[in-house]
Every structure is written in C-alpha cells, then in structure tokens.
Amino acid sequence: MKHFNTIILTILSIAVAALFYLQIKHNQHNCKVEKIKQSSKGCTIAYFEMDSIQNNFEYYKEVIKELSKKEQEVRNHLAEIKNANISKLKEYQGKGNSMSPEQMNEARQDLERRDNDYQLREQTEANKLSSETRDKLLDVKKKIEDYLKEYNKNRTYSFILSNSSDLIYYKDSAYNITADLIKGLNETYKFKKK
C-alpha cells in the first residue's frame, strides 16, 4: 500500500510538472519577436497564482475530490484482496502438518499465484488511475486555457503565465489576474454545469 501511494504521488507530481511545462511552452509560441518589435506598447505579461486556482476553482476541486475517491476505492479493493490472501495463508498454515507434500506444493503454488495476481492488479490499477489523473488534469488545463482565450480576446496580454512554487522571481501585482480568472472560471463552470 505504501508503494502504491508513492507511485500515485510521483505520477501526480510528474503530471502537474508536465502541465506547467506545457502551459509555459504553449504561451511562448504566442508572442513572436517581430510582433514585439512592431508593437508600440511592447509585450504585456499577466500572471495568475496556480495555488489559488487549485484552492478556489470549483471544477478543479471536484476533479481532485473525484480522483481521491477513486484512489481510496482502489486502496480498499486492494486491501480486500490482500486480506483474502492473508486469510488463505493462515488457512494453509492451520492445516500445516496434516497436509501431504503434494497438497503443500499446491498451496505454495496457489499463494504464489495469488501474490502475482495481487501485484498485477496493483500495477494495473495504478496505471489506470495515473491515466485518468493525467486526462482529468489535462481537461482542467484545457478549461483554463479556453477561458483565458476568451478573457484575452481583446489582446491585452501577450503572455499569461501561471505562477507556481517560486517560478517567477519578480512580479508586479498590477498584472495579477488570479481573482478575475477564478471568478470567470467558476461562473463558466456553473453555466456549463446546469
């Protein structure tokens, strides 16, 4: 179980890092050097605080809640299988000396098969959960990108970056659009939810 949690946390960390990288890479293609030279006002950059989005964007919170629920269901299911395997082991140990060598060999093979099945199931469930997590987080990212396209329809900003864990060393709070983004995302989500 500890191994499973480590796998899930690692996968989630990688997925979030990949999303941030893709966000920054995507935004870099939107502002061409020639446009900056031709523009009299230059390149204006806005930013939003990703942790605020994670804490206040209702759709994101629902996605995380759903993923946590699924992870708990998987843990419970795997615990049931493990408990059944332990019960079977105790059953075989209880029979112990009364078993013939052939029965002991069959019991050993049964326990090995059960252990292999458990490990395969654990890996399969971890892969499914990882894939679903990636897909859900990409969906959240897409919702944010779609809203930002609409928000920036009048081309006020050349870049809109997400600030997370000290990626930006200096920022002028005048260009912080976090509150507008959260309000707009939640309004858009409520509208689409109905």
Phi, psi and omega in degrees: 000320179296321178297318180297315180297320179297317179299312182297314180297320178297315181296317179297318179298316179296318181297316180295317178298319179296320179297318178296318179299314180297322179298312181294316180298318180297317182291332180294329181285344185279340183245104182275150180299320181297322179295322180295317180294322183281332185284134180281335182267350178084199185255117181258131183242130173248164178215163172223154181273115184296323180295328176292322176297314181297327182274338189236347178278111187301319180298317178300315180297322177294320178298313180296320179297316179297316179294321178295320178297315179297319179299318179295320177298318179297315178302314180298316180296316179294324177295321177299315179297316180297318178296321177296320178295319178295319177299318180295318177300314179297323177299313179295320179294326178295324178286325175032256187290340182281354181272142176284163177303325179293318178294322178295320178295317178297319179296316179300315179296320179297316180294321177296317179298315179299318180295316178297318178299318179298313181297319178296317179297317180299315180294317180298314180295321178297318179295317179297315181294321178297315180296316180294320178299313179301313181297317181293318180292326174294324177295317177299314179302318180297318178298318179295314179299315180299317179294319180296326176298316179292316180300322184258027182303325182275010175059040177294322184243142174276325178229145167230114185252153171264134178258123181214133176042060172060037176282332180251125184276330177222139177210140177268121184298347177296337181258013179278115182253017185303311183298315178298318182295313180298313180300312182294318179297315180293322177294317179296317181295317178299319180298315182285336182288328184292000000 
